[in-house]
Amino acid sequence: MGFRSPFFSPIDKREEADKVRKSFGVAHSDHLTTLKAFDGWEAAKKQGRRQASGFCQENFLSRQTLEMISEMRDQFKQLLSSIGFVPDKYGRTTRFGRDRD
Protein backbone atom coordinates (compact mmCIF):
# COMPACT_ATOMS: atom_id res chain seq x y z
CA MET A 1 0.00 0.00 0.00
CA GLY A 2 1.52 3.29 -1.05
CA PHE A 3 0.62 6.73 0.15
CA ARG A 4 2.30 10.01 0.93
CA SER A 5 3.19 10.77 4.49
CA PRO A 6 0.69 13.20 6.01
CA PHE A 7 3.56 14.97 7.80
CA PHE A 8 5.27 17.95 6.23
CA SER A 9 8.26 20.04 7.29
CA PRO A 10 8.35 23.71 6.35
CA ILE A 11 11.93 24.83 5.74
CA ASP A 12 11.78 27.49 8.45
CA LYS A 13 10.24 25.10 11.03
CA ARG A 14 11.93 21.81 10.19
CA GLU A 15 13.21 21.13 13.72
CA GLU A 16 9.82 21.88 15.27
CA ALA A 17 8.04 19.68 12.72
CA ASP A 18 10.48 16.80 13.35
CA LYS A 19 9.92 17.11 17.09
CA VAL A 20 6.14 16.98 16.62
CA ARG A 21 6.41 13.97 14.32
CA LYS A 22 8.54 12.15 16.89
CA SER A 23 5.84 12.81 19.49
CA PHE A 24 3.56 10.56 17.41
CA GLY A 25 6.28 7.92 17.06
CA VAL A 26 5.31 4.33 17.85
CA ALA A 27 7.92 1.55 18.14
CA HIS A 28 9.99 2.75 15.16
CA SER A 29 7.08 2.18 12.80
CA ASP A 30 6.13 4.77 10.18
CA HIS A 31 2.77 3.06 9.67
CA LEU A 32 1.86 3.14 13.36
CA THR A 33 3.09 6.72 13.63
CA THR A 34 0.82 7.66 10.74
CA LEU A 35 -2.06 5.76 12.33
CA LYS A 36 -1.61 7.63 15.61
CA ALA A 37 -1.64 10.98 13.79
CA PHE A 38 -4.65 9.89 11.71
CA ASP A 39 -6.57 8.83 14.84
CA GLY A 40 -5.81 12.19 16.43
CA TRP A 41 -7.11 13.98 13.35
CA GLU A 42 -10.25 11.81 13.30
CA ALA A 43 -10.89 12.71 16.96
CA ALA A 44 -10.38 16.41 16.21
CA LYS A 45 -12.79 16.17 13.23
CA LYS A 46 -15.51 14.91 15.55
CA GLN A 47 -15.14 18.15 17.53
CA GLY A 48 -15.53 20.27 14.42
CA ARG A 49 -13.84 21.64 11.34
CA ARG A 50 -11.95 24.33 13.25
CA GLN A 51 -10.50 21.77 15.67
CA ALA A 52 -9.45 19.49 12.80
CA SER A 53 -7.77 22.37 11.01
CA GLY A 54 -6.00 23.44 14.19
CA PHE A 55 -4.83 19.88 14.82
CA CYS A 56 -3.31 19.75 11.34
CA GLN A 57 -1.58 23.11 11.71
CA GLU A 58 -0.21 22.37 15.19
CA ASN A 59 1.08 18.97 14.14
CA PHE A 60 2.38 19.79 10.66
CA LEU A 61 -0.11 17.47 8.97
CA SER A 62 -1.59 17.71 5.49
CA ARG A 63 -5.38 17.66 5.61
CA GLN A 64 -5.49 16.62 1.95
CA THR A 65 -3.30 13.59 2.59
CA LEU A 66 -5.32 12.61 5.68
CA GLU A 67 -8.51 12.87 3.59
CA MET A 68 -6.93 10.64 0.94
CA ILE A 69 -5.98 8.06 3.59
CA SER A 70 -9.52 8.20 4.96
CA GLU A 71 -10.97 7.58 1.50
CA MET A 72 -8.59 4.65 0.95
CA ARG A 73 -9.62 3.16 4.30
CA ASP A 74 -13.29 3.43 3.34
CA GLN A 75 -12.61 1.76 -0.01
CA PHE A 76 -10.76 -1.10 1.70
CA LYS A 77 -13.62 -1.57 4.17
CA GLN A 78 -16.12 -1.73 1.31
CA LEU A 79 -14.00 -4.18 -0.68
CA LEU A 80 -13.41 -6.45 2.31
CA SER A 81 -17.12 -6.38 3.09
CA SER A 82 -18.07 -7.14 -0.53
CA ILE A 83 -16.00 -10.35 -0.54
CA GLY A 84 -17.30 -11.42 2.86
CA PHE A 85 -14.03 -10.94 4.72
CA VAL A 86 -15.61 -8.56 7.26
CA PRO A 87 -19.26 -8.17 8.28
CA ASP A 88 -21.38 -5.88 6.10
CA LYS A 89 -21.67 -3.25 8.83
CA TYR A 90 -17.97 -2.41 8.37
CA GLY A 91 -18.28 -1.88 4.64
CA ARG A 92 -21.33 0.34 4.49
CA THR A 93 -20.76 4.08 4.31
CA THR A 94 -22.95 7.04 3.62
CA ARG A 95 -22.26 9.32 0.71
CA PHE A 96 -20.31 11.50 3.15
CA GLY A 97 -17.91 8.66 3.98
CA ARG A 98 -19.06 8.09 7.53
CA ASP A 99 -20.07 4.66 8.77
CA ARG A 100 -23.72 3.91 9.18
CA ASP A 101 -24.88 2.26 12.39
C-alpha positions in Angstrom: 0.0 0.0 0.0 1.5 3.3 -1.0 0.6 6.7 0.1 2.3 10.0 0.9 3.2 10.8 4.5 0.7 13.2 6.0 3.6 15.0 7.8 5.3 18.0 6.2 8.3 20.0 7.3 8.4 23.7 6.3 11.9 24.8 5.7 11.8 27.5 8.4 10.2 25.1 11.0 11.9 21.8 10.2 13.2 21.1 13.7 9.8 21.9 15.3 8.0 19.7 12.7 10.5 16.8 13.3 9.9 17.1 17.1 6.1 17.0 16.6 6.4 14.0 14.3 8.5 12.2 16.9 5.8 12.8 19.5 3.6 10.6 17.4 6.3 7.9 17.1 5.3 4.3 17.8 7.9 1.6 18.1 10.0 2.7 15.2 7.1 2.2 12.8 6.1 4.8 10.2 2.8 3.1 9.7 1.9 3.1 13.4 3.1 6.7 13.6 0.8 7.7 10.7 -2.1 5.8 12.3 -1.6 7.6 15.6 -1.6 11.0 13.8 -4.6 9.9 11.7 -6.6 8.8 14.8 -5.8 12.2 16.4 -7.1 14.0 13.4 -10.3 11.8 13.3 -10.9 12.7 17.0 -10.4 16.4 16.2 -12.8 16.2 13.2 -15.5 14.9 15.6 -15.1 18.1 17.5 -15.5 20.3 14.4 -13.8 21.6 11.3 -12.0 24.3 13.2 -10.5 21.8 15.7 -9.5 19.5 12.8 -7.8 22.4 11.0 -6.0 23.4 14.2 -4.8 19.9 14.8 -3.3 19.8 11.3 -1.6 23.1 11.7 -0.2 22.4 15.2 1.1 19.0 14.1 2.4 19.8 10.7 -0.1 17.5 9.0 -1.6 17.7 5.5 -5.4 17.7 5.6 -5.5 16.6 1.9 -3.3 13.6 2.6 -5.3 12.6 5.7 -8.5 12.9 3.6 -6.9 10.6 0.9 -6.0 8.1 3.6 -9.5 8.2 5.0 -11.0 7.6 1.5 -8.6 4.7 0.9 -9.6 3.2 4.3 -13.3 3.4 3.3 -12.6 1.8 0.0 -10.8 -1.1 1.7 -13.6 -1.6 4.2 -16.1 -1.7 1.3 -14.0 -4.2 -0.7 -13.4 -6.5 2.3 -17.1 -6.4 3.1 -18.1 -7.1 -0.5 -16.0 -10.4 -0.5 -17.3 -11.4 2.9 -14.0 -10.9 4.7 -15.6 -8.6 7.3 -19.3 -8.2 8.3 -21.4 -5.9 6.1 -21.7 -3.3 8.8 -18.0 -2.4 8.4 -18.3 -1.9 4.6 -21.3 0.3 4.5 -20.8 4.1 4.3 -23.0 7.0 3.6 -22.3 9.3 0.7 -20.3 11.5 3.1 -17.9 8.7 4.0 -19.1 8.1 7.5 -20.1 4.7 8.8 -23.7 3.9 9.2 -24.9 2.3 12.4 
